[in-house]
Amino acid sequence: MKSEPQEEHRWLEQLLGEWTVASEDLAGGTPSAEAWMENVRSMQGLWVVCEGQGTMPDGNFGQTLMTLGFNPLTGRYVGTWVGSMMTHMWVYDGEIEDDGKTLALNCDGPDFENPGRSARYQDRITLIDANRRTLTARVQAEDGSWKELMKAEYRRR
């Protein structure tokens, strides 16, 4: 069985390349003093694999791995995210917003403020132009509002 890339897969190709990443912790932590690097490659046009590495705010080395694709059967973007700083695998389900520039990736994970509970999260990839994008991570509060946790700015190398 050979699947062919569709228009939605081509949207993800805008992420391909090498990026310098500067992040800001909006939850009150220390922002990363050193930029991270991320390499994004394609797997035959159906998946993109985003491999990041850099120095964490605590000075330790960290690595991240994100996969993104599109499932034509459900009409949804899908993916995963793992990092060397935690044991939870984040599983994404998302869509492109009406602006055509933002991919909203929904997921569930551990509630960092209430151990033993889970919370609803959303990672938002927004294309600024061909050489800049942002990633904003946010958590949904009990009242349904969203609280931003982290924002990273990506610049193409």
CYANA upper distance limits for C-alpha pairs under 8 A (distance plus 0.5 A):
  3 SER  CA     46 LEU  CA      8.36
  4 GLU  CA     45 GLY  CA      8.34
  4 GLU  CA     46 LEU  CA      7.82
  5 PRO  CA      9 HIS  CA      6.09
  5 PRO  CA     10 ARG  CA      7.62
  5 PRO  CA     45 GLY  CA      6.14
  5 PRO  CA     46 LEU  CA      5.93
  6 GLN  CA     10 ARG  CA      7.02
  7 GLU  CA     11 TRP  CA      7.07
  8 GLU  CA     12 LEU  CA      7.49
  8 GLU  CA     70 PHE  CA      6.96
  9 HIS  CA     13 GLU  CA      7.36
  9 HIS  CA     45 GLY  CA      7.12
  9 HIS  CA     46 LEU  CA      6.43
  9 HIS  CA     47 TRP  CA      7.89
  9 HIS  CA     69 GLY  CA      7.02
  9 HIS  CA     70 PHE  CA      6.60
 10 ARG  CA     14 GLN  CA      7.90
 10 ARG  CA     45 GLY  CA      7.87
 12 LEU  CA     16 LEU  CA      8.15
 12 LEU  CA     48 VAL  CA      7.41
 12 LEU  CA     68 LEU  CA      8.16
 12 LEU  CA     69 GLY  CA      8.04
 13 GLU  CA     42 SER  CA      7.93
 13 GLU  CA     45 GLY  CA      8.15
 13 GLU  CA     48 VAL  CA      7.89
 14 GLN  CA    130 ALA  CA      7.78
 15 LEU  CA     40 VAL  CA      6.99
 15 LEU  CA     48 VAL  CA      8.48
 16 LEU  CA     39 ASN  CA      8.07
 16 LEU  CA     40 VAL  CA      5.25
 16 LEU  CA     41 ARG  CA      6.00
 16 LEU  CA     42 SER  CA      7.53
 16 LEU  CA     48 VAL  CA      8.01
 17 GLY  CA     39 ASN  CA      6.36
 17 GLY  CA     40 VAL  CA      5.67
 17 GLY  CA     41 ARG  CA      7.11
 17 GLY  CA    156 ARG  CA      7.61
 17 GLY  CA    157 ARG  CA      8.38
 18 GLU  CA     37 MET  CA      7.80
 18 GLU  CA     38 GLU  CA      6.28
 18 GLU  CA     39 ASN  CA      5.05
 18 GLU  CA     40 VAL  CA      6.84
 18 GLU  CA    156 ARG  CA      6.43
 18 GLU  CA    157 ARG  CA      6.05
 19 TRP  CA     37 MET  CA      6.22
 19 TRP  CA     38 GLU  CA      5.54
 19 TRP  CA     39 ASN  CA      6.83
 19 TRP  CA    154 TYR  CA      6.41
 19 TRP  CA    155 ARG  CA      5.84
 19 TRP  CA    156 ARG  CA      4.96
 19 TRP  CA    157 ARG  CA      5.77
 20 THR  CA     35 ALA  CA      6.77
 20 THR  CA     36 TRP  CA      6.31
 20 THR  CA     37 MET  CA      5.25
 20 THR  CA     38 GLU  CA      6.91
 20 THR  CA    154 TYR  CA      6.13
 20 THR  CA    155 ARG  CA      5.76
 20 THR  CA    156 ARG  CA      6.90
 20 THR  CA    157 ARG  CA      6.90
 21 VAL  CA     35 ALA  CA      5.79
 21 VAL  CA     36 TRP  CA      5.27
 21 VAL  CA     37 MET  CA      6.30
 21 VAL  CA     38 GLU  CA      7.55
 21 VAL  CA    152 ALA  CA      6.89
 21 VAL  CA    153 GLU  CA      6.14
 21 VAL  CA    154 TYR  CA      5.10
 21 VAL  CA    155 ARG  CA      7.08
 22 ALA  CA     32 SER  CA      7.49
 22 ALA  CA     34 GLU  CA      7.85
 22 ALA  CA     35 ALA  CA      5.40
 22 ALA  CA     36 TRP  CA      6.92
 22 ALA  CA    152 ALA  CA      5.98
 22 ALA  CA    153 GLU  CA      5.83
 22 ALA  CA    154 TYR  CA      7.19
 23 SER  CA     31 PRO  CA      6.72
 23 SER  CA     32 SER  CA      6.39
 23 SER  CA     35 ALA  CA      8.09
 23 SER  CA    150 MET  CA      7.63
 23 SER  CA    151 LYS  CA      6.18
 23 SER  CA    152 ALA  CA      4.46
 23 SER  CA    153 GLU  CA      6.75
 24 GLU  CA     30 THR  CA      8.17
 24 GLU  CA     31 PRO  CA      5.18
 24 GLU  CA     32 SER  CA      7.20
 24 GLU  CA    150 MET  CA      6.21
 24 GLU  CA    151 LYS  CA      5.77
 24 GLU  CA    152 ALA  CA      6.59
 25 ASP  CA     29 GLY  CA      5.94
 25 ASP  CA     30 THR  CA      6.76
 25 ASP  CA     31 PRO  CA      5.72
 25 ASP  CA     32 SER  CA      8.43
 25 ASP  CA    149 LEU  CA      6.74
 25 ASP  CA    150 MET  CA      5.04
 25 ASP  CA    151 LYS  CA      7.12
 26 LEU  CA    148 GLU  CA      6.86
 26 LEU  CA    149 LEU  CA      5.30
 26 LEU  CA    150 MET  CA      5.50
 26 LEU  CA    151 LYS  CA      7.62
 27 ALA  CA    148 GLU  CA      7.90
 27 ALA  CA    149 LEU  CA      5.46
 27 ALA  CA    150 MET  CA      7.45
 30 THR  CA     57 PRO  CA      6.38
 31 PRO  CA     57 PRO  CA      6.63
 32 SER  CA     55 THR  CA      7.71
 32 SER  CA     56 MET  CA      6.70
 32 SER  CA     57 PRO  CA      5.32
 33 ALA  CA     57 PRO  CA      7.39
 34 GLU  CA     54 GLY  CA      7.94
 34 GLU  CA     55 THR  CA      6.86
 35 ALA  CA     54 GLY  CA      7.33
 35 ALA  CA     55 THR  CA      8.14
 36 TRP  CA     52 GLY  CA      7.35
 36 TRP  CA     53 GLN  CA      6.18
 36 TRP  CA     54 GLY  CA      4.90
 36 TRP  CA     55 THR  CA      7.37
 37 MET  CA     52 GLY  CA      6.11
 37 MET  CA     53 GLN  CA      6.13
 37 MET  CA     54 GLY  CA      6.90
 38 GLU  CA     50 CYS  CA      7.03
 38 GLU  CA     51 GLU  CA      5.93
 38 GLU  CA     52 GLY  CA      4.62
 38 GLU  CA     53 GLN  CA      7.03
 39 ASN  CA     50 CYS  CA      6.25
 39 ASN  CA     51 GLU  CA      5.79
 39 ASN  CA     52 GLY  CA      6.96
 40 VAL  CA     48 VAL  CA      7.05
 40 VAL  CA     49 VAL  CA      6.00
 40 VAL  CA     50 CYS  CA      4.79
 40 VAL  CA     51 GLU  CA      6.81
 41 ARG  CA     48 VAL  CA      6.07
 41 ARG  CA     49 VAL  CA      5.88
 41 ARG  CA     50 CYS  CA      7.15
 42 SER  CA     46 LEU  CA      7.74
 42 SER  CA     47 TRP  CA      6.29
 42 SER  CA     48 VAL  CA      4.99
 42 SER  CA     49 VAL  CA      6.81
 43 MET  CA     47 TRP  CA      5.60
 43 MET  CA     48 VAL  CA      6.55
 43 MET  CA     49 VAL  CA      7.93
 46 LEU  CA     69 GLY  CA      6.54
 46 LEU  CA     70 PHE  CA      7.85
 47 TRP  CA     67 THR  CA      7.24
 47 TRP  CA     68 LEU  CA      6.08
 47 TRP  CA     69 GLY  CA      5.10
 47 TRP  CA     70 PHE  CA      8.20
 48 VAL  CA     67 THR  CA      6.23
 48 VAL  CA     68 LEU  CA      5.81
 48 VAL  CA     69 GLY  CA      7.04
 49 VAL  CA     65 LEU  CA      7.61
 49 VAL  CA     66 MET  CA      6.31
 49 VAL  CA     67 THR  CA      5.18
 49 VAL  CA     68 LEU  CA      7.19
 50 CYS  CA     64 THR  CA      8.37
 50 CYS  CA     65 LEU  CA      6.15
 50 CYS  CA     66 MET  CA      5.45
 50 CYS  CA     67 THR  CA      6.79
 51 GLU  CA     63 GLN  CA      7.92
 51 GLU  CA     64 THR  CA      6.32
 51 GLU  CA     65 LEU  CA      5.23
 51 GLU  CA     66 MET  CA      7.11
 52 GLY  CA     63 GLN  CA      6.01
 52 GLY  CA     64 THR  CA      5.40
 52 GLY  CA     65 LEU  CA      6.86
 53 GLN  CA     61 PHE  CA      7.89
 53 GLN  CA     62 GLY  CA      6.09
 53 GLN  CA     63 GLN  CA      4.83
 53 GLN  CA     64 THR  CA      6.82
 54 GLY  CA     61 PHE  CA      6.22
 54 GLY  CA     62 GLY  CA      6.00
 54 GLY  CA     63 GLN  CA      7.19
 55 THR  CA     59 GLY  CA      6.22
 55 THR  CA     60 ASN  CA      6.13
 55 THR  CA     61 PHE  CA      5.09
 55 THR  CA     62 GLY  CA      6.41
 56 MET  CA     60 ASN  CA      5.76
 56 MET  CA     61 PHE  CA      6.37
 56 MET  CA     62 GLY  CA      6.44
 62 GLY  CA     83 GLY  CA      7.81
 62 GLY  CA     84 SER  CA      6.20
 62 GLY  CA     85 MET  CA      7.08
 63 GLN  CA     83 GLY  CA      6.14
 63 GLN  CA     84 SER  CA      5.82
 63 GLN  CA     85 MET  CA      8.28
 64 THR  CA     81 TRP  CA      7.71
 64 THR  CA     82 VAL  CA      6.24
 64 THR  CA     83 GLY  CA      4.72
 64 THR  CA     84 SER  CA      6.92
 65 LEU  CA     81 TRP  CA      6.19
 65 LEU  CA     82 VAL  CA      5.91
 65 LEU  CA     83 GLY  CA      6.85
 66 MET  CA     79 GLY  CA      7.61
 66 MET  CA     80 THR  CA      6.04
 66 MET  CA     81 TRP  CA      4.85
 66 MET  CA     82 VAL  CA      7.10
 67 THR  CA     79 GLY  CA      5.49
 67 THR  CA     80 THR  CA      5.75
 67 THR  CA     81 TRP  CA      7.11
 68 LEU  CA     77 TYR  CA      7.61
 68 LEU  CA     78 VAL  CA      6.31
 68 LEU  CA     79 GLY  CA      4.82
 68 LEU  CA     80 THR  CA      7.37
 69 GLY  CA     77 TYR  CA      6.22
 69 GLY  CA     78 VAL  CA      5.87
 69 GLY  CA     79 GLY  CA      6.59
 70 PHE  CA     75 GLY  CA      7.75
 70 PHE  CA     76 ARG  CA      6.41
 70 PHE  CA     77 TYR  CA      4.75
 70 PHE  CA     78 VAL  CA      6.22
 71 ASN  CA     75 GLY  CA      6.25
 71 ASN  CA     76 ARG  CA      6.09
 71 ASN  CA     77 TYR  CA      6.62
 71 ASN  CA     78 VAL  CA      7.28
 72 PRO  CA     76 ARG  CA      7.55
 76 ARG  CA     93 ASP  CA      6.99
 76 ARG  CA     94 GLY  CA      6.21
 76 ARG  CA     95 GLU  CA      6.29
 77 TYR  CA     92 TYR  CA      8.14
 77 TYR  CA     93 ASP  CA      6.24
 77 TYR  CA     94 GLY  CA      5.31
 77 TYR  CA     95 GLU  CA      6.15
 77 TYR  CA    105 LEU  CA      8.21
 78 VAL  CA     91 VAL  CA      8.10
 78 VAL  CA     92 TYR  CA      5.72
 78 VAL  CA     93 ASP  CA      5.32
 78 VAL  CA     94 GLY  CA      6.80
 78 VAL  CA    105 LEU  CA      8.40
 79 GLY  CA     91 VAL  CA      6.42
 79 GLY  CA     92 TYR  CA      5.31
 79 GLY  CA     93 ASP  CA      7.40
 80 THR  CA     89 MET  CA      7.34
 80 THR  CA     90 TRP  CA      5.92
 80 THR  CA     91 VAL  CA      5.02
 80 THR  CA     92 TYR  CA      6.10
 81 TRP  CA     89 MET  CA      6.51
 81 TRP  CA     90 TRP  CA      5.55
 81 TRP  CA     91 VAL  CA      7.20
 81 TRP  CA     92 TYR  CA      8.39
 82 VAL  CA     86 MET  CA      8.10
 82 VAL  CA     87 THR  CA      8.18
 82 VAL  CA     88 HIS  CA      7.46
 82 VAL  CA     89 MET  CA      5.69
 82 VAL  CA     90 TRP  CA      6.99
 83 GLY  CA     87 THR  CA      8.09
 88 HIS  CA    109 GLY  CA      7.77
 88 HIS  CA    110 PRO  CA      8.36
 90 TRP  CA    107 CYS  CA      6.86
 90 TRP  CA    108 ASP  CA      7.52
 90 TRP  CA    109 GLY  CA      7.19
 91 VAL  CA    107 CYS  CA      6.27
 91 VAL  CA    108 ASP  CA      7.98
 92 TYR  CA    105 LEU  CA      5.98
 92 TYR  CA    106 ASN  CA      5.97
 92 TYR  CA    107 CYS  CA      5.62
 93 ASP  CA    105 LEU  CA      6.02
 93 ASP  CA    106 ASN  CA      5.74
 93 ASP  CA    107 CYS  CA      7.08
 94 GLY  CA    103 LEU  CA      7.35
 94 GLY  CA    104 ALA  CA      5.84
 94 GLY  CA    105 LEU  CA      4.70
 94 GLY  CA    106 ASN  CA      6.16
 95 GLU  CA    103 LEU  CA      6.18
 95 GLU  CA    104 ALA  CA      6.10
 95 GLU  CA    105 LEU  CA      7.29
 96 ILE  CA    100 GLY  CA      6.54
 96 ILE  CA    101 LYS  CA      7.64
 96 ILE  CA    102 THR  CA      6.15
 96 ILE  CA    103 LEU  CA      4.94
 96 ILE  CA    104 ALA  CA      6.76
 97 GLU  CA    101 LYS  CA      7.58
 97 GLU  CA    102 THR  CA      6.01
 97 GLU  CA    103 LEU  CA      6.75
 97 GLU  CA    104 ALA  CA      7.37
101 LYS  CA    126 THR  CA      6.02
101 LYS  CA    127 LEU  CA      5.66
101 LYS  CA    128 ILE  CA      8.07
102 THR  CA    124 ARG  CA      6.98
102 THR  CA    125 ILE  CA      5.99
102 THR  CA    126 THR  CA      4.76
102 THR  CA    127 LEU  CA      6.94
103 LEU  CA    124 ARG  CA      6.17
103 LEU  CA    125 ILE  CA      5.63
103 LEU  CA    126 THR  CA      6.96
104 ALA  CA    122 GLN  CA      7.06
104 ALA  CA    123 ASP  CA      6.59
104 ALA  CA    124 ARG  CA      5.12
104 ALA  CA    125 ILE  CA      7.13
105 LEU  CA    122 GLN  CA      5.86
105 LEU  CA    123 ASP  CA      5.61
105 LEU  CA    124 ARG  CA      6.60
106 ASN  CA    120 ARG  CA      7.91
106 ASN  CA    121 TYR  CA      6.40
106 ASN  CA    122 GLN  CA      4.96
106 ASN  CA    123 ASP  CA      7.13
107 CYS  CA    120 ARG  CA      6.57
107 CYS  CA    121 TYR  CA      5.76
107 CYS  CA    122 GLN  CA      6.56
108 ASP  CA    118 SER  CA      7.21
108 ASP  CA    119 ALA  CA      6.22
108 ASP  CA    120 ARG  CA      5.20
108 ASP  CA    121 TYR  CA      6.26
109 GLY  CA    118 SER  CA      5.88
109 GLY  CA    119 ALA  CA      6.10
109 GLY  CA    120 ARG  CA      7.14
109 GLY  CA    121 TYR  CA      7.59
110 PRO  CA    115 PRO  CA      7.77
110 PRO  CA    116 GLY  CA      7.76
110 PRO  CA    117 ARG  CA      6.65
110 PRO  CA    118 SER  CA      4.91
110 PRO  CA    119 ALA  CA      6.47
111 ASP  CA    115 PRO  CA      6.58
111 ASP  CA    116 GLY  CA      7.81
111 ASP  CA    117 ARG  CA      5.94
111 ASP  CA    118 SER  CA      5.17
111 ASP  CA    119 ALA  CA      5.44
119 ALA  CA    139 VAL  CA      7.57
119 ALA  CA    140 GLN  CA      7.51
120 ARG  CA    139 VAL  CA      6.40
120 ARG  CA    140 GLN  CA      5.97
121 TYR  CA    137 ALA  CA      7.79
121 TYR  CA    138 ARG  CA      6.18
121 TYR  CA    139 VAL  CA      4.88
121 TYR  CA    140 GLN  CA      6.56
122 GLN  CA    137 ALA  CA      6.37
122 GLN  CA    138 ARG  CA      5.89
122 GLN  CA    139 VAL  CA      6.91
123 ASP  CA    135 LEU  CA      7.12
123 ASP  CA    136 THR  CA      6.12
123 ASP  CA    137 ALA  CA      4.96
123 ASP  CA    138 ARG  CA      6.95
124 ARG  CA    134 THR  CA      8.26
124 ARG  CA    135 LEU  CA      5.92
124 ARG  CA    136 THR  CA      5.57
124 ARG  CA    137 ALA  CA      6.92
125 ILE  CA    133 ARG  CA      7.48
125 ILE  CA    134 THR  CA      6.18
125 ILE  CA    135 LEU  CA      5.09
125 ILE  CA    136 THR  CA      7.21
126 THR  CA    133 ARG  CA      5.98
126 THR  CA    134 THR  CA      5.72
126 THR  CA    135 LEU  CA      6.99
127 LEU  CA    132 ARG  CA      6.97
127 LEU  CA    133 ARG  CA      4.92
127 LEU  CA    134 THR  CA      7.17
128 ILE  CA    132 ARG  CA      5.79
128 ILE  CA    133 ARG  CA      5.52
128 ILE  CA    134 THR  CA      7.89
129 ASP  CA    133 ARG  CA      7.42
131 ASN  CA    155 ARG  CA      6.20
131 ASN  CA    156 ARG  CA      5.38
132 ARG  CA    153 GLU  CA      7.80
132 ARG  CA    154 TYR  CA      6.03
132 ARG  CA    155 ARG  CA      5.26
132 ARG  CA    156 ARG  CA      6.86
133 ARG  CA    153 GLU  CA      6.57
133 ARG  CA    154 TYR  CA      5.66
133 ARG  CA    155 ARG  CA      7.36
134 THR  CA    151 LYS  CA      7.49
134 THR  CA    152 ALA  CA      6.05
134 THR  CA    153 GLU  CA      5.07
134 THR  CA    154 TYR  CA      6.31
135 LEU  CA    151 LYS  CA      6.20
135 LEU  CA    152 ALA  CA      5.67
135 LEU  CA    153 GLU  CA      7.14
135 LEU  CA    154 TYR  CA      8.40
136 THR  CA    148 GLU  CA      7.53
136 THR  CA    149 LEU  CA      8.06
136 THR  CA    150 MET  CA      6.24
136 THR  CA    151 LYS  CA      4.89
136 THR  CA    152 ALA  CA      6.95
137 ALA  CA    148 GLU  CA      6.49
137 ALA  CA    149 LEU  CA      6.04
137 ALA  CA    150 MET  CA      5.70
137 ALA  CA    151 LYS  CA      6.90
138 ARG  CA    146 TRP  CA      6.72
138 ARG  CA    147 LYS  CA      5.85
138 ARG  CA    148 GLU  CA      4.65
138 ARG  CA    149 LEU  CA      5.61
138 ARG  CA    150 MET  CA      7.55
139 VAL  CA    146 TRP  CA      6.13
139 VAL  CA    147 LYS  CA      5.89
139 VAL  CA    148 GLU  CA      7.05
139 VAL  CA    149 LEU  CA      7.56
140 GLN  CA    144 GLY  CA      6.33
140 GLN  CA    145 SER  CA      6.22
140 GLN  CA    146 TRP  CA      5.02
140 GLN  CA    147 LYS  CA      6.83
141 ALA  CA    145 SER  CA      5.90
141 ALA  CA    146 TRP  CA      6.48
141 ALA  CA    147 LYS  CA      7.47
